[in-house]
């Protein structure tokens, strides 16, 4: 006989999402990258894949109408939700009170653009979010920079962005998101989500990216100095590093000197290098004596 306790708590489905949107006169906008998840099984899959500890504080960006928020509250001790839309931010606590009254005090809603958030009332240990496609990478990098308490996370992004975030050196999708993400830890592709679980349905699949925070490479260069090398190397990714880094270093000769000092072939291309090699290049330039030929 099936126990009543085995029935999972209710989540927002298509009917509830559309009702809430109608109540608030909210129409999902491309500008804010709003695509609401309307499938409970997808929410449960995301939460399970995130591997949350019951004691954790989860940071959710763009909670929207609360589909994922409810699932996160079921799995974690606290959720801090950052929402840019005033109507959605104001309605979310009410939705949680209606559907999870015992968890209402465990939710904190911050009305803000996630790219402007540098402090939170509770230190988050995990980031789990359905991120707007157009700002996904900058948001993840910004939050990892400003919240060292974030130990791991799972974000849903455009599928091809997920591939770029998780790619390793030598992969055709490897680029700036891959290398900068590697500064903070390890990123991996954790699954693909189809289009029909969203309202409105996007025209492309979504991808899940999981990350575990690690230590940045040992270097005397700052993160900003290392990221400047990465940006320069991939701005003209078809060029050799000697040519691509000429503007960054001051001349092709200075770029070659920094590359050789870092133990990197000047004829190599950025897509072949890992984060440690980019850090070594930045460090070599910082340590170089002015006037190096």
C-alpha positions in Angstrom: 0.0 0.0 0.0 1.4 3.4 -1.0 2.1 5.8 1.8 0.6 9.3 1.6 4.0 10.6 2.7 5.6 9.3 -0.6 3.5 11.8 -2.6 5.8 14.7 -3.6 4.6 18.1 -2.6 2.8 20.0 -5.4 4.7 22.2 -7.8 3.5 24.8 -10.2 2.2 23.4 -13.5 1.1 25.0 -16.7 -2.3 25.9 -15.4 -1.0 27.5 -12.2 1.7 29.4 -14.1 -0.7 30.9 -16.6 -3.2 31.8 -13.8 -0.5 33.6 -11.9 0.7 35.4 -15.0 -2.8 36.5 -15.8 -3.4 37.7 -12.2 -0.3 39.8 -12.4 -0.9 40.8 -16.1 2.6 39.5 -16.8 3.6 38.5 -20.3 7.0 36.8 -20.5 9.4 39.2 -22.3 12.4 38.4 -24.5 14.1 41.5 -23.0 14.3 39.8 -19.6 14.8 36.4 -21.1 11.7 35.1 -19.3 10.8 31.4 -20.0 8.8 29.9 -17.1 9.2 26.2 -16.3 5.8 24.6 -16.3 6.7 20.9 -15.7 7.1 19.6 -12.2 9.2 16.6 -13.2 11.8 19.0 -14.7 11.9 21.0 -11.5 12.5 17.8 -9.5 15.2 16.7 -12.0 17.0 20.1 -11.6 16.8 20.0 -7.8 18.0 16.4 -7.7 20.9 17.1 -10.1 21.9 20.1 -7.9 22.6 17.6 -5.0 21.7 20.1 -2.3 22.4 19.5 1.3 19.3 20.1 3.6 21.4 22.7 5.6 22.3 24.8 2.6 21.3 28.4 1.6 20.5 28.5 -2.1 20.9 31.6 -4.3 18.3 31.6 -7.1 18.4 34.2 -9.8 15.3 35.0 -11.8 12.8 33.0 -9.8 9.9 34.3 -11.9 6.6 32.9 -10.7 8.2 30.4 -8.4 8.4 27.1 -10.2 11.9 26.3 -9.1 11.7 28.2 -5.9 9.2 25.7 -4.4 11.4 22.8 -5.3 14.5 24.4 -3.8 12.7 25.2 -0.5 11.8 21.5 -0.3 15.5 20.5 -0.6 17.4 23.3 1.2 17.3 25.2 4.5 16.9 28.6 2.9 16.4 30.3 -0.5 17.6 33.8 -1.4 15.9 34.8 -4.6 17.0 37.7 -6.7 14.4 39.0 -9.1 14.6 42.1 -11.3 10.8 42.3 -12.1 8.9 44.1 -9.3 5.6 42.3 -9.9 7.2 38.9 -9.8 9.3 39.8 -6.7 6.2 41.0 -4.9 4.1 37.9 -5.7 6.7 35.2 -4.9 6.4 35.3 -1.0 2.6 35.0 -1.3 3.0 32.0 -3.7 5.3 30.3 -1.2 2.9 31.1 1.7 0.0 29.5 -0.2 1.9 26.4 -1.3 4.5 25.9 1.4 3.3 27.8 4.4 5.8 26.0 6.7 8.6 27.2 4.5 7.5 30.8 4.0 10.1 32.1 6.6 12.9 30.3 4.7 12.5 32.6 1.7 14.2 35.9 1.2 13.4 37.9 -2.0 15.7 40.6 -3.2 14.4 43.0 -5.9 17.5 43.7 -7.9 19.5 43.1 -11.1 21.7 40.1 -10.3 24.7 41.8 -12.0 24.4 44.6 -9.3 24.2 42.4 -6.3 27.4 42.3 -4.2 26.0 41.6 -0.8 23.2 39.3 0.5 21.5 39.0 3.9 22.5 35.3 4.0 25.7 33.8 2.6 24.7 31.4 -0.2 26.5 28.0 -0.5 24.8 26.9 -3.8 23.6 28.7 -6.9 20.7 27.0 -8.7 18.9 29.0 -11.3 17.1 29.1 -14.7 19.1 32.0 -16.1 18.1 34.3 -18.9 20.0 33.3 -22.0 21.4 36.7 -22.8 23.2 37.3 -19.5 23.9 33.8 -18.2 27.7 33.8 -18.4 28.2 37.3 -17.0 25.8 36.5 -14.1 27.6 33.3 -13.1 31.0 34.9 -13.2 29.8 37.9 -11.3 28.3 35.8 -8.5 31.3 33.5 -8.3 33.5 36.6 -7.9 31.5 38.3 -5.2 30.3 35.3 -3.2 33.2 33.1 -2.3 30.7 31.2 0.0 29.2 29.6 -3.2 30.7 26.1 -3.2 28.7 24.5 -6.0 25.7 25.0 -8.2 23.6 24.1 -11.2 22.4 26.6 -13.8 20.1 26.2 -16.7 21.2 28.1 -19.8 20.9 28.0 -23.6 22.2 24.6 -24.6 25.1 25.9 -26.8 26.1 28.2 -23.9 26.2 25.2 -21.6 28.6 23.5 -24.1 30.8 26.6 -24.1 30.9 26.9 -20.3 31.8 23.3 -19.8 34.3 22.9 -22.7 37.9 22.0 -22.2 41.0 23.2 -24.1 41.1 22.0 -27.8 37.3 21.8 -28.0 35.8 23.8 -30.8 33.3 25.4 -28.3 36.1 26.3 -25.9 36.4 30.1 -25.3 36.2 32.9 -22.9 33.3 31.4 -20.8 35.2 28.1 -20.5 38.5 29.6 -19.3 37.1 32.2 -17.0 34.8 29.6 -15.4 37.8 27.4 -14.9 39.4 30.1 -12.8 36.7 29.5 -10.2 36.5 25.7 -10.4 35.3 22.8 -12.5 32.2 23.1 -14.8 30.5 20.2 -16.4 27.5 19.6 -18.7 24.9 18.0 -16.6 22.0 17.4 -19.0 19.7 18.8 -21.7 16.2 20.2 -21.1 13.7 20.2 -24.0 11.7 23.1 -25.2 8.2 21.9 -24.3 8.7 22.3 -20.5 8.7 26.1 -20.7 6.1 28.8 -21.3 6.6 30.3 -23.7 8.6 27.5 -25.4 12.0 28.7 -26.5 13.2 27.8 -30.0 16.2 25.9 -28.7 17.0 23.4 -26.0 18.4 24.4 -22.7 21.4 22.8 -21.0 22.3 22.2 -17.4 25.8 23.2 -16.2 27.0 22.0 -12.8 30.0 23.5 -11.1 32.2 22.8 -8.1 34.4 25.6 -6.7 38.1 25.0 -6.7 41.2 27.1 -6.1 42.4 29.4 -8.8 45.8 28.6 -10.3 48.8 29.7 -8.1 50.0 33.0 -9.6 51.2 36.4 -8.6 49.0 37.9 -11.3 45.5 39.2 -10.3 42.3 37.8 -11.6 41.8 41.0 -13.6 45.2 40.6 -15.2 44.6 37.0 -16.1 41.2 37.8 -17.5 42.7 40.5 -19.7 44.9 38.0 -21.3 42.0 35.6 -21.9 39.9 38.4 -23.5 42.8 39.4 -25.8 43.6 35.8 -26.8 40.0 35.1 -27.9 39.2 38.4 -29.4 41.0 37.2 -32.5 40.9 33.5 -31.9 42.2 32.5 -35.4 45.4 34.4 -34.8 48.5 33.0 -33.1 49.0 34.1 -29.5 51.9 36.2 -30.6 49.7 38.2 -32.9 46.5 38.1 -30.8 48.3 39.4 -27.6 50.3 42.1 -29.4 47.9 44.9 -28.3 47.7 43.6 -24.8 51.5 43.3 -24.4 52.4 46.5 -26.3 53.9 44.8 -29.5 54.2 41.4 -31.1 57.8 41.2 -29.7 56.7 41.9 -26.1 53.9 39.3 -26.5 56.4 36.7 -27.7 58.7 37.5 -24.8 55.8 37.0 -22.3 54.8 33.8 -24.0 58.3 32.3 -24.0 58.8 33.3 -20.3 55.5 31.5 -19.5 56.6 28.4 -21.4 54.0 28.8 -24.1 54.6 28.5 -27.8 54.0 31.9 -29.4 52.6 30.2 -32.5 49.9 28.4 -30.5 46.3 29.6 -30.4 44.3 30.5 -27.3 41.9 27.6 -27.7 44.7 25.2 -26.8 45.6 26.7 -23.4 44.2 26.0 -20.0 43.6 28.5 -17.2 47.0 27.8 -15.6 48.8 28.8 -18.9 46.9 32.0 -19.2 47.8 32.8 -15.6 51.5 32.1 -16.4 51.3 34.5 -19.3 49.8 37.3 -17.2 52.4 36.7 -14.5 55.3 36.8 -17.1 54.2 40.2 -18.3 53.8 41.6 -14.8 57.2 40.3 -13.9 58.9 41.5 -17.0 61.4 44.4 -16.9 60.3 47.4 -19.0 62.1 47.5 -22.3 62.2 43.8 -22.8 62.9 43.2 -26.5 
